[in-house]
């Protein structure tokens, strides 16, 4: 969400075209990370005071990693998801990740159940700097969990809700159990046998590959 909450509209396309190693070379983007607009808008609407700039806390979350958590040595500021694999998975994960002392969660990597929107809103209004949640925004966006349970086998993601015609002009219902689809490769990424079309979108398959590689440094541009 860096592009959405930090980068100004005039630079969004240009930012998306950059490779991460060039992020810090665009001074206008660095300036906005240090002095983002969204906290000022929140202050006007919700009367929650915007933290003073420069925002070294936001700079660390978005561009370098957090000291003592997932900041690598000799880091070049760049917008990436960084994961410290020395931190063990949490037995009882918190959807708010590091903000609630669950250091195995976002922004240390990004688990499927991490509530990234609420976490980043809290970070923008100062929760990283103070170490405390901002109560005025505690309700967040009101979406605290996926509406369908995740699966128990790779790729773990629940199938999307069907909204398009897939057979003969009719809409076919998708599974809402979160179970992985069945069928061989010839049916299209695990599509149901006998189906002429894949039921697992390529985007979901690619996301699964990203999850499988979570032990490495993950690069991602928010679009």
N, C-alpha and C positions, 0 to 999 in steps of 0.2 A: 504493500500500500504506500510505499514511498512516493511513487508518482502521483498518487491521489491526494495525499495529505501534506506533502512538502513542496513538490515541484510546481512552480506557477504554470498556468495554462499555456503560456507562450513558449515554454520549454519542454512540455511533456513529450512531444514526438521526438525532439532531438535527444532527450534523455534516454528514451527507449531504444534509440539507434546506437547508443554507445556500448562498448564492452565495459565491464565493471572496472577494469584497471584505469579507465579514463574518466570515471565519475568525478573524482576530486579535481580534475583539470577545468571543470566548468564552474567558475567562481560564483556565478549567479545561483547555481544549485547549492553550493556550499553555504552561501549566505543565507539561503532559505532554510537550510537544515539548522543553522545556528539561530535563526529568528523566524520560525514558521508562522504562517498566517492563521492556521486553524485555531490555535489557542486564543488568538485575539477575537476571532469570530465567536468562540464559545463564551468568552468573557462578555461580549455584547449581548448574547442571547440568554445565557444562563447565569450571568453575574459571577462566574467562577474566575478569580483573578488569573491572568496569564503569567506564568513564571517569567522572570527577567531574562533577557538575552545577555550574552550568548548562551545557547542551549547546549552546553557540553554533554549533558545527559542524553539528549536526543542524538547528538552527533555520534556518541558511542553506540547507542542502540542500532542506528541505521547504517553507520559507515565504518566503524572500526571493531565492533564487538565490545562487550562490557568487561572492564578490568576485573580480573579474578574470576570471571565466569567463562567467557568464550573469546577473549581478545588474543589473537596470536601475536608472537613476537615480530617486531619490525613490520607491522601491518601497514599496507597502503590503503587509505580510506576508500571504500567502495561499497556499493549497495549489494550485499550478499546475505544469505542465510548462513550463519556460522554455528557449527555444532561441536561442542566439547564432548568427545566420546568417552572421556574418563569419568564423566558423571553418569551414574547408574540410573536406569529408568525408575520412576517413582512408583511405589507400591499403590499409592492412592493419589493419582494425578489430579491437579487442580486446573480447572479450565483457564484460570488467570495466570498460570505459569509462574515465572520468576517473581511477579508482583506479590504473590502470596507464599513466597519462600519455596516454591517448587522449582528448583534449579534445573530440572530435567525438561522444563517446558519453554515455550517461546518467551523471549527471543533467543534462547539457546536451542537452536533447531526449531522445528515446527511440527508438533504432533497433530494428528487428524482432529483431535477434540479440543485443541487449544483455541480459545476464543480471541482470535487475533484482533478483531475490530475493537472489542472492549479493552483489550490490553493496550493497543496503540492509543486509543482515546485517553486512557488513564495516564499513559506515558507523556502524552502531549501536554496534559494539564499539571504535570509535575510529580506523578507518583514515583517515578524512578529517582528523582532528585531527593524526595523526602523519605522514601521507603514506606509510605503509607498511601492507601487508596483514597481517592478524593470522593468523599461520601455523596457530594451533590450529583455525581455522575455514576454512582454505584449501580444503578439499574441498567446502565449501558444501553444497548440497542434492543434488549428484551429477547434476544435469541441466544440462549445459553447452551444449546446442544443441537446436534443434527436431528432432523425430524424422523429419520429412519436409523435404526441401529446399524452400527458397522458390522461387517462380517468377521468371522473368526479365522478365516484363511485368506491368503494373498489373493487379490490386492487389498482386501479389507474394506474398501469403500463400498457403500451401499449403491445400488443401481439408481440412476436418475429417474424421476417421474416421467412417464410417457406423456408427450403432448403433441406428437406428430403421427401422421398416418404411415404405417409401415407395411401393411399387406392389403392390397386390393382397395386402397382408399379408405380403409377402416383403421381405427386406432387400437393398437394392441396394448394390453396392460403389461406393465413391467413388474417384476418381483419387488416386493417391499419388505422382504425378510432380511435383506442384507447378505444373503448367501451368494457365493460365487456362482456365475452362470455355468451351465454344463455344455458339453459338446467339444468336438475336436477343433484343430486349427482350421480345417476346411470350412467350418461354419462361421469363421470370422471372430478371432479373439475370444474364443470360448462361447460362441453363440449357441443357442439351443439347437440340437440336432434336427435337421429337416427344415430349419429356417433358412430363408433365402438371404436374410440380412443379418449383420452382426448386432448383438444386443448390448455389447460392452463397447462404448464409444472409445475411439482412439485416445481422446484426451484423458479418459480414466486410466487406460492402459499405461500411458506415459507417466501419469501421476504415480501409479504403482511402481514403475521403474525408479522414479525419484525417491520414493519411500524406501525401496530396497537398497539404494545407495546412500542412506542417511549417515553412514559412518564416514563419508567423505565431506570435503568442503563443498557446499551446494551453492551454485550461482543461479540467481533468478532475478529477472526484471519484472516488476509489477506492471501489468498492462491495463 
